[in-house]
Amino acid sequence: MKTKRTIRNCKSEFRFQCPMIWESLGITSEENVRFCPECKEKVYFCVTDGDTLLHAKAGHCIARELPDEKELPKIVLGKPKIPITNSPDQEKAREWNSREKGVDDSLENINDSSRSCPECGYPAPGWRKTCRVCGFEMGRDIENA
C-alpha cells in the first residue's frame, strides 16, 4: 500500500498543518530523526504508539505514516447506478486513516487532558465518552470535563 509520512505536533508558528513531508527533511546521524529547515527543529519518526506518546509529551515534532489519499475509497455524491464496492485494501486504508485522525485529535489534547485511555494510552478530554483512537468506552469524567 502506498503511504506518506506526515509531520505532526509541530509547535512552530505555522497557522496551518506543517507543509513539510518526511522525505524533504534534512537527514541526521540518528535513525528516524530528521531536521526541519522551516522550524529549525528535530522531527522524530514514530513507528509505535509508545514512541508517539513519548515524543509528543516531550513537545517534539513527530512524523507518522498514513495511507496515501489515492489508497482511500472514493467519495461519491448522489446515487450511482452501480453501487460502489470498496476493496479490502481500500477499507484497510480507510480504517487506518480514521485511526490516524484520532491520533492527531488526541495529540491536540495532550497537555490539556486530565486522563488517558486505559486501553491505548492516548489522552482523552473528560467530556469524551469513547477514545478517539481505539474506540474504548471510558465514559465521561464529569469533574474534569
N, C-alpha and C positions, 0 to 999 in steps of 0.2 A: 504494500500500500504506500502510495506517495505521501510524504509528510513534510512539515516545515517546523522549524524551531523558532518560537516566538519569545520576545523579551517581555518580562512581566515584573511587577513590583519595583519599577523604576521610580526613584524618588527625585528625578531631575525636574526641572521647571517646565517640562512639556505639559501642555494643557490638553493633550490627546495621547493616545497609546503610543508608546515608543515606536518610532519609524524603522528602527534597525531590525535586522534579522541576524541570527547566529553566524551565518556564513560570511557576513560583511564585517564582523568584529575582528579586532586585531588578535592574532594568536599570541599566547603567553607560554611560559615554560611549564605551566601547570595544565594537566589534562582536565578537560571540562571547565576551564576558566578562560575567558577571553576578555579583551579590553574594549570598552565602548568609546569611540572618538567623540561622540556627541556630548555625553555627560561626564566623561573622564573617570569612569568607574569600572571596576571589575564586574563581570557578569558570570554567574555560576550556572552551568547547565545541570539541571536536576533531573535525574532519571527516576528516582523514587519519591514517594510522598514524604518520607522521612527527611530526605535531602531538601525538598521544597520547603517544609516547615522550618527546618534548622536555619536555612539561609534567609528565608523571608522574615523570621523572628529577629534575626540579626540585622535586618534592614538592607540586606544585599539585593542588588538587581539579580534576577534569575531568568533563565530560559527554560522552557519546557517544550516538548514535542507535541504536535497535534496533527490531525489529518488535514491534508491539503483540501481546499474548497472543492476541487474537482472530484474528490472521492465521495463527497456527501450526496445524499439523494436530491433529486431535482424538486423544486417547489413549483407547483402548478396552480394557477388560479382558474376557477371555473370547473366544469365537469367534462373531463376528456372522454371521448367516445370509447377509447380503450383504456381501462384502468391501468395506472402506472404501478408496477410492482418493483419494489426495491430489491436489489441483490443482497445476499448475506454480507458482502463486503461493504455495501452502502449502509446497511443497518449497523454494522460494527463501527463504521466511521461516524455515524450519527450519534451513537451511544457514547463513543469516546469524546467527540466534540462537546456533547452536552455535559459530560463529567468535567472536562477542562474549563467550561464556562463556570461550573460550580466551584472549581478550584480558584479561579480568578475572583469570583464573588466572595469566597471565604477569605482570600488574602487581603481584600479590601477592608475586612473587619478584624484583621489580625491584632491590631493594637487597641481596639475598642470592645472586643467581646470578652465577657466575663467567664465564658465556658468554651469547651471544645467538645466535639463529637466523641463519645466514648468508643465508637467503632473505628473511625478513620483518623481521628486526632485533629481535624481541621477546625478552626474557630467558627463559632456559630453565635449570632446575636441572640439574646434572651427571647425576643419575640418570635423567633423561627421555631416551628414545631418539628420539622424534619431537616436533617442535614442536607445541604445543597449539593454536597459531593457524593455521598454514598446512599442517601435516602433513609438513613436510620431514623426511626421515630423517637425523638427525645422528649417531646412535649415542650411547652413553653416554660421559661424561667421568669415568672411574673415579676419577681423582685428586681431582676436585672434587665428588664425589657426596655 
